[in-house]
Amino acid sequence: MHTHARRTALVALALAALLAACSEPDAGSAGSGGQAAPTSTTAAATTTTGAPTTSGVQTPSTAPTEVPRDQIRTVVRGTVREGVEPGCKLLEVSQTRRWLLVGGGKDADKLVPGARVEIVGVRAAGQLSYCQQGQPLRVLSVKQLP
């Protein structure tokens, strides 16, 4: 019985260590979970510099930082096409370039197959979809073209 208790304790300790390691954020990763929707397209952000002030407290810097490409507004023109899965809409920009249209809001009624449109959107690389076609583009606005 003593060996069984020791073995159980070792397994519990190993599981606790594994869970603790999994709960630590990975500073080197680009993010493995869902991404928050961007609220602005400006490139200014507040970062903390490594230089302490005379009081020993770090001060924030307002130097602009590079905006991740998933937060940059993109303007694309093309033809709306039906995807292979029901309810999926694509914007065909060229024979080799297609965007998976995500959302559409008040302009969703303009996204009809065959329509020539100009779309302002934000790349949504982390967006999960069953459509399995095109690069996801979160639609912000749609303008019909002649």
LINDA-V711719 format. One line per field, one symbol per residue. ss: DSSP state (H for helix, E for strand, L for the rest). phi: phi as a letter, one per 30 degrees, with the letter a starting at -180 (. if undefined). Layout:
# LINDA-V711719
ss=???
phi=???
This chain:
# LINDA-V711719
ss=LHHHHHHHHHHHHHHHHHHHHHHLLLLLLLLLLLLLLLLLLLLLLLEEEEEELLLLLEEEELLLLLLLHHHLEEEEEEEEEELLLLLLEEEELLLLLEEEEEELHHHHHHLLLLLEEEEEEEELLLLLLLLLLLEEEEEEEEEELL
phi=.dddddddddddddddddddddddddddddjccdcdddcacdcdbcbcdddddddicdcdccddcddeddccdbcbblcdbdddceicbccdcadcbbcddcikhdceddccejddbcccabebedddacdhbiddbddcabbdcd
